[in-house]
Amino acid sequence: MPDVQAVVARAKNEPVRVETIHVPDPGPGEALVKVQACGVCHTDLHYKQGGIGDDYPYLLGHEAAGVVESVGEGVDDVAPGDFVILNWRAVCGKCRACKRGRPWYCFDTHNARQKMTLADGTELSPALGIGAFAEKTLVASGQCTKVDPDTPATVAGLLGCGVMAGLGAALNTGNVQRGDSVAVFGCGGVGDAAVAGASLGGATTVIAVDVDDRKLEWARQFGATHTVNARNEDAVERIQALTGGFGVDLAIEAIGLPETYKQAFYARDLAGTVVLVGVPTPEQKLELPFIDFFARGGSLKSSWYGDCLPERDFPTLIDLYRQGRLPLDAFVSEEIGIGDVEEAFTKMHAGDVLRSVVVMK
């Protein structure tokens, strides 16, 4: 049972700290992974703030890549030495979604059965069933997806959550087609990944919408052909003007606010698609004239983890990165140490970075 250093949130809104934790040796169906890099994601901040639950203490971190160190009984999908991206939706293969050939909707995803603990034996709740702000972590073997080992861990890990969510919102949920027009509302890490996905999928018009000119400039790096500062002009009117007065084929909301969702709803063409990938809070409500749901037609979708299937999507996206067709490096604003996570949360909340990435020494 190894003892390692890890980032723990002990109580709601308390500063996180680095502590020694115990990680069990892998049991049946489990894998012990030596973490090499892990991105600092908004979801980790939500855990710290109590926005996801109150099962403290939390072991934070989930957007990670590393090397399998050992595996438990019955594991044959990965082996020691494999370079893997960790994912938080290890499909079961048996639920009604999996049996219908839609494993990306799996209703019974699984994690490691054993618990990692603090030095005094207190059980930890790993963020999204991973807990990767740690030198080593214990996961279900299905949470490990083997990819090209020549890929830098700092970029590979980003596919474990935010970047995959945005790419998948465009490519999987939104099913962007060659020649489509796309608008993305919110140009943080997830939104910029959606911009990149729209461009990769062949959209010829990709409109980035935000209230921060700095973020709009970032969006251009990922393929935005036009930008709209919604603080200075009406975003819906501007998008319609850029699309011959019609609106876009696909509108992606990457913030999770009713106000921006309404903009996405009205910025699409008749029979267009709206994809919600931003995560709302429980108290938010959306009100729209019911007739507009009928009259405008089209599809309103939510995107869970980019509707990805890790074993299908991660290796493909890594190949595209290595071919120079997917600019994953551009998402990495800074590389930091395990003791710098609290400061990284502050930078992220202020919008100063796309991704801070913890690099394990």
C-alpha positions in Angstrom: 0.0 0.0 0.0 1.9 3.1 -1.2 1.9 6.4 0.7 1.9 9.4 -1.7 1.4 13.1 -1.8 -2.0 14.4 -2.9 -4.3 17.5 -2.9 -7.1 17.2 -0.5 -10.2 19.5 0.2 -11.1 18.9 3.8 -14.1 21.1 4.1 -16.3 23.5 2.1 -14.4 26.5 0.7 -11.3 25.8 2.8 -8.0 26.2 1.0 -6.8 22.9 -0.4 -3.6 21.4 0.9 -1.1 18.7 0.1 -1.3 15.7 2.4 0.0 12.2 2.6 -2.6 9.6 1.6 -2.7 5.8 1.5 -3.4 4.2 -1.9 -4.4 0.5 -1.8 -2.8 -2.1 -4.0 -5.2 -2.8 -6.9 -7.8 -5.4 -6.4 -9.9 -7.3 -9.0 -10.7 -5.0 -11.9 -8.6 -2.1 -10.6 -5.4 -0.4 -11.7 -2.8 1.7 -9.9 -1.6 4.6 -12.0 1.4 6.8 -11.5 0.1 10.2 -12.5 2.3 12.3 -14.7 0.1 15.4 -15.3 -3.3 16.6 -14.3 -5.2 19.6 -15.5 -6.9 22.0 -13.0 -10.6 21.9 -14.0 -13.6 24.0 -12.9 -15.2 20.7 -11.6 -12.4 20.4 -9.0 -13.2 24.0 -7.8 -16.9 23.0 -7.6 -16.0 20.1 -5.4 -14.0 22.4 -3.1 -16.9 24.9 -2.9 -19.5 22.2 -2.1 -21.3 22.6 -5.4 -21.3 18.9 -6.1 -21.8 17.3 -2.7 -20.6 17.3 0.9 -18.7 14.0 1.0 -15.6 15.6 2.4 -12.7 15.1 2.4 -12.3 15.1 -1.4 -9.3 13.9 -3.2 -9.2 16.4 -6.1 -8.0 16.1 -9.7 -9.4 14.1 -12.6 -8.1 15.4 -15.9 -5.0 13.3 -16.0 -2.6 11.0 -17.8 0.0 8.7 -16.5 1.5 5.2 -16.6 -0.1 2.0 -15.2 2.1 0.7 -12.4 0.2 -2.4 -11.4 -3.2 -4.1 -12.0 -5.5 -6.4 -10.1 -6.9 -9.8 -10.8 -8.8 -10.2 -14.0 -7.5 -7.0 -15.7 -6.6 -7.7 -19.3 -7.4 -4.3 -21.0 -4.3 -2.5 -19.7 -1.0 -3.7 -18.3 1.9 -2.3 -16.3 3.9 0.2 -18.4 0.9 1.3 -20.5 0.6 5.1 -21.0 -3.0 6.0 -20.4 -5.5 8.8 -20.2 -7.9 8.5 -17.2 -11.6 8.9 -17.8 -14.5 9.2 -15.4 -17.1 7.2 -17.4 -15.9 3.6 -17.5 -18.8 1.9 -19.3 -20.3 -1.2 -17.8 -21.2 -3.0 -21.1 -24.4 -4.3 -19.5 -26.9 -1.5 -18.8 -29.8 -0.7 -21.2 -27.8 2.0 -22.9 -24.8 -0.2 -23.5 -26.9 -3.1 -24.8 -28.6 -0.7 -27.2 -25.3 0.2 -28.7 -25.0 3.6 -27.0 -22.3 3.1 -24.5 -21.5 6.8 -24.3 -24.8 7.1 -22.4 -23.9 4.2 -20.0 -26.1 4.5 -16.9 -23.9 2.4 -14.6 -20.3 3.6 -15.0 -17.9 2.3 -12.4 -14.9 3.3 -10.3 -12.4 1.5 -8.1 -14.1 -0.4 -5.3 -11.4 0.2 -2.7 -11.1 3.6 -1.0 -8.0 5.7 -0.8 -7.6 7.2 2.7 -5.9 9.9 4.7 -3.1 8.9 7.0 -5.5 8.4 9.9 -7.7 6.0 7.8 -10.4 8.6 6.9 -11.9 7.6 3.5 -11.5 10.0 0.7 -14.0 10.8 -2.0 -12.1 11.0 -5.3 -13.2 13.7 -7.7 -15.3 12.1 -10.5 -14.1 8.7 -9.2 -10.4 9.5 -10.1 -8.6 11.7 -7.7 -5.5 12.5 -9.7 -3.9 15.5 -8.0 -1.8 12.7 -6.5 1.5 11.0 -7.3 -0.5 7.7 -7.7 -4.2 7.0 -7.8 -6.4 3.9 -7.8 -9.1 3.5 -10.5 -11.2 0.9 -12.3 -9.2 -0.5 -15.1 -11.9 0.6 -17.5 -11.1 4.2 -16.6 -7.7 3.8 -18.3 -7.5 4.4 -22.0 -4.2 3.4 -23.7 -2.8 6.0 -26.1 0.5 6.7 -28.0 3.2 6.9 -25.3 5.1 9.5 -27.2 2.4 12.1 -26.4 3.2 14.6 -23.7 1.2 13.9 -20.6 0.5 17.6 -20.2 -1.7 17.6 -23.3 -2.9 14.0 -23.2 -4.6 14.4 -19.8 -6.7 17.3 -21.1 -8.8 14.8 -23.1 -9.8 13.3 -19.7 -12.4 16.0 -19.2 -12.8 19.6 -20.4 -11.2 19.5 -23.8 -13.0 16.2 -24.6 -16.3 17.8 -23.4 -16.0 20.7 -25.9 -14.7 18.7 -28.8 -17.4 16.1 -28.3 -20.1 18.7 -28.0 -19.3 19.7 -31.6 -18.3 16.4 -33.2 -20.4 13.9 -31.3 -23.5 15.6 -29.9 -23.7 18.4 -32.4 -22.6 16.2 -35.3 -21.1 19.2 -37.1 -20.9 18.7 -40.9 -18.7 20.1 -43.7 -19.9 23.5 -44.6 -21.9 24.1 -41.4 -22.1 27.4 -39.5 -21.4 27.2 -35.8 -21.6 29.6 -32.9 -20.0 28.9 -29.5 -21.1 30.8 -26.5 -18.3 31.0 -23.9 -14.6 30.8 -24.8 -13.0 29.2 -21.8 -11.3 25.8 -22.1 -14.5 23.8 -23.0 -15.8 26.5 -25.4 -12.5 26.8 -27.2 -12.4 23.0 -27.5 -15.8 23.3 -29.1 -14.5 25.9 -31.5 -11.6 23.5 -32.4 -14.1 20.6 -32.8 -16.3 22.7 -35.1 -13.2 23.6 -37.2 -12.0 20.0 -37.3 -15.4 18.8 -38.4 -15.4 21.1 -41.4 -17.5 24.0 -40.4 -16.8 27.0 -42.6 -18.2 29.6 -40.3 -17.2 29.4 -36.6 -18.4 32.3 -34.5 -16.9 32.7 -31.0 -19.0 34.7 -28.5 -17.8 36.0 -25.1 -17.6 39.2 -23.1 -13.8 39.2 -22.8 -11.7 40.3 -25.8 -8.8 38.3 -24.4 -10.8 35.1 -24.6 -12.1 35.9 -28.0 -8.5 36.2 -29.2 -7.8 32.8 -27.7 -10.7 31.4 -29.7 -9.1 32.5 -33.0 -6.2 30.2 -32.2 -8.5 27.3 -32.3 -10.3 28.1 -35.5 -12.9 30.8 -34.9 -13.5 32.7 -38.1 -15.5 35.5 -36.4 -15.7 36.8 -32.9 -18.5 38.7 -31.1 -18.2 40.6 -27.8 -21.6 40.2 -26.3 -20.9 43.0 -23.9 -20.7 45.5 -26.8 -23.3 44.3 -29.3 -26.4 42.0 -29.5 -24.9 38.6 -30.1 -28.0 37.2 -31.8 -28.3 40.1 -34.3 -24.6 39.9 -35.0 -24.7 36.1 -35.6 -27.6 36.5 -37.9 -25.8 39.2 -39.8 -22.8 36.9 -40.3 -25.1 34.1 -41.6 -27.1 35.8 -44.3 -29.8 36.7 -41.7 -30.6 33.1 -40.9 -28.6 32.0 -37.9 -26.2 29.2 -37.4 -26.7 25.5 -38.1 -25.3 24.6 -34.6 -25.2 26.7 -31.5 -23.1 25.4 -28.5 -23.6 26.9 -25.1 -20.5 26.3 -23.0 -21.2 28.4 -19.9 -24.4 27.0 -18.3 -26.4 30.2 -17.9 -30.1 30.6 -18.9 -29.3 34.0 -20.4 -26.7 32.6 -22.8 -28.7 29.6 -23.5 -31.5 31.9 -24.8 -29.0 33.6 -27.0 -27.9 30.2 -28.4 -31.6 29.2 -28.9 -32.4 32.3 -31.0 -29.1 32.5 -32.8 -29.7 29.2 -34.7 -31.3 28.8 -38.0 -34.8 27.2 -38.4 -34.4 23.5 -37.7 -30.9 24.2 -36.3 -29.4 22.4 -33.2 -28.6 23.8 -29.8 -26.1 21.8 -27.6 -25.8 22.6 -23.9 -22.3 21.6 -22.6 -22.0 24.2 -19.9 -23.2 22.9 -16.5 -26.1 24.8 -14.9 -26.6 25.0 -11.1 -29.7 23.5 -9.5 -31.5 26.7 -8.8 -31.4 28.1 -12.3 -34.5 28.2 -14.4 -35.1 28.7 -18.2 -38.2 30.4 -19.5 -39.0 30.6 -23.2 -42.3 31.0 -25.1 -43.6 27.5 -25.7 -44.6 28.4 -29.3 -40.9 29.1 -30.1 -40.0 25.5 -29.3 -42.5 24.4 -31.9 -42.1 27.1 -34.5 -38.3 27.0 -34.7 -38.0 23.2 -34.8 -34.7 21.6 -34.7 -33.0 19.8 -31.8 -32.2 20.8 -28.2 -29.5 18.6 -26.8 -27.4 18.2 -23.7 -23.8 16.9 -24.1 -22.5 14.7 -21.3 -18.7 14.4 -21.4 -19.0 15.3 -25.1 -20.9 12.0 -25.6 -17.5 10.4 -25.9 -16.5 6.8 -25.9 -12.9 7.0 -24.5 -11.6 3.8 -26.2 -12.8 5.2 -29.6 -12.2 8.9 -29.2 -9.0 9.3 -27.2 -6.6 7.5 -29.5 -8.2 9.1 -32.6 -7.8 12.6 -31.1 -4.2 11.9 -30.0 -3.4 10.8 -33.6 -4.9 14.1 -34.9 -2.8 16.0 -32.3 0.4 14.2 -33.4 -0.4 15.0 -37.1 -0.6 18.7 -36.2 -4.4 18.9 -36.8 -5.5 19.4 -33.2 -3.8 22.2 -31.3 -3.9 20.7 -27.8 -0.7 22.5 -26.7 -2.5 25.8 -27.0 -4.8 24.9 -24.1 -1.9 24.7 -21.6 -1.4 28.1 -20.1 1.1 27.0 -17.5 2.7 24.0 -15.9 2.6 24.0 -12.1 3.6 21.9 -9.1 1.3 19.9 -6.8 1.5 22.6 -4.2 0.2 25.3 -6.6 -3.4 24.1 -7.0 -5.0 26.7 -4.7 -3.4 29.5 -6.7 -4.4 27.9 -9.9 -8.0 28.0 -8.8 -7.7 31.7 -8.3 -6.3 32.3 -11.8 -9.0 30.0 -13.3 -11.8 31.8 -11.5 -10.4 35.2 -12.8 -10.3 33.9 -16.4 -6.5 34.3 -16.6 -5.8 30.8 -17.9 -7.3 28.2 -20.1 -5.6 25.4 -18.2 -3.1 25.2 -15.5 -1.6 21.7 -15.5 0.0 20.0 -12.5 3.1 18.1 -13.4 4.2 15.4 -11.0 7.9 15.2 -10.3 
